[in-house]
Amino acid sequence: MKEHTPMGFLRDLRVSSTQAQLIQLATSVISLILIIRRFRSAAHRVSEFRVAQSTGGSTAERL
């Protein structure tokens, strides 16, 4: 049960600022993971392209 006093309000603000920091941290981690996945998939495509070139085929033929 929440208090409707100034101290209760300040306590709610402190909790929400902690939650905001956690949300910011989670967002940073998620964006970092997405960036890493994007780079890994790009690197995978480059390696597929190199394999296709070395075998004499094009990437369009392999898809």
Summary of the structure (lengths in Angstrom):
residues: 63
radius of gyration: 24.7
end to end distance: 59.8
largest distance: 75.6
contacts: 119
relative contact order: 0.07
helix: 84%
strand: 0%
